[in-house]
Amino acid sequence: MSSLYDRLISAQPIKQTAQAHLPETCLIRKRRISLKGQQVRAFTAEIMSFISNQNVQIECKPEELLFLDTETTGLARGAGTIAFLIGYGQIIGDELHITQVLMRDYHQEILLLEDFLERVKGCRCLLTYNGASFDLPLLQSRLIMNRLQFDLSNVLHLDLLHAARRIFKLRLGRCPLNRMEELVFNFTREDDLPGSEVPGRFFEYLKHRDEGLLEDVLRHNDQDIITLSLLFLDLVGLHTNPLETPHQQDLLSLGTVYEKQGHHTRAIACYRACSDQAVLDIARLRTAEIYRKQRRDQEAADEYETLRQSRAVNPKVFISLAKIYEHRFKDPARALEIARQGMLYCSERIGFFAAEDRDYLDLQKRSLRLMRKVENSG
């Protein structure tokens, strides 16, 4: 059975207007794609907070979101770089509405920007991919150059590049949008115009005035909007039902997201569900650390002991376990034994340079202090 992503990519537009016009100048292209099969409902403040790393903490209706992607005359944000095409996506009902606004010449930029402002003012949250570093600073500079008074920093913004990195980086490494398509949605673009060639295509169009030269640019931008919206819906699904993720690395990453945001019950549930050997020990370590901070001492000690005995461990396990036995269980003799085991582990792992290792020095200092403590109590 084909995936939703496959159906969206291959779907014929429900409605398409090839070349309607904004007043006198800009080309605007619209189409709608069915999202049937994808559950689209209001996105809770909690889900938005998870995805945005707590930067967006309001409930949003689907139609209040505005997906945005620009095509520009350069890949830097210098004074000569402008956005000549802005693509928008909105989820309305069970459809994705895509609108692309393209300026035909430099003097039309102000109309493009005025249209952009109207759309931004009408949304509740703006979603981009790397927009915080590129699209929005570029658009802000162009607004200033065109004497349009509006501060984009006041717009609620969710940059999905950072959201994607938090979940997928452990599994995928780099997270450009086309890599999301290939490894998250199992889709590879065919005959796609590389982003690096977009500026040259626009300059070629300006030279020949053949709008057919821009078809590849419009198609590239259209695809970006589709992927952007589907990525957001995929992230919503992952955060709604994290334990249903098919990839253990993503599950561990979800736990890390929840832990950093203070949702420890969710984090522990994700860590407990990790069973693959590649992530199991990391998940146990993170679980132990949460228990230790919550003063659930016996549960923390049990997790640390499991890690210590497995030898798939790091010096932090010995340090944390020694602290628990010394300060929580009031058992300095056992803490000393563990600290010495940690020093031996560091010596075996690092060898000659162990004496310069920070963790080894911590364990050495701890051992000396614990020896005096045990001797004084004897």
Secondary structure, DSSP 8 states (H G I E B T S, - for coil): ---HHHHHHH---SEEEEEEESSSS-EEEEEEEE-TTS----B-HHHHHHHHTTS--S-B-GGGEEEEEEEES-SS--TT--EEEEEEEEEETTEEEEEEEE-SSGGGHHHHHHHHHHHHHT-SEEEESSIIIIIHHHHHHHHHHTT----GGGS-EEEHHHHHHHHHHHHHSS--HHHHHHHTS----SS---GGGHHHHHHHHHHH--GGGGHHHHHHHHHHHHHHHHHHHHHHHHHHSGGG-S-HHHHHHHHHHHHHTT-HHHHHHHHHH--SHHHHHHHHHHHHHHHHHTT-HHHHHHHHHHHHHHS---HHHHHHHHHIIIIIS--HHHHHHHHHHHHHHHHHHHGGGGGG-HHHHHHHHHHHHHHHHHHHH-
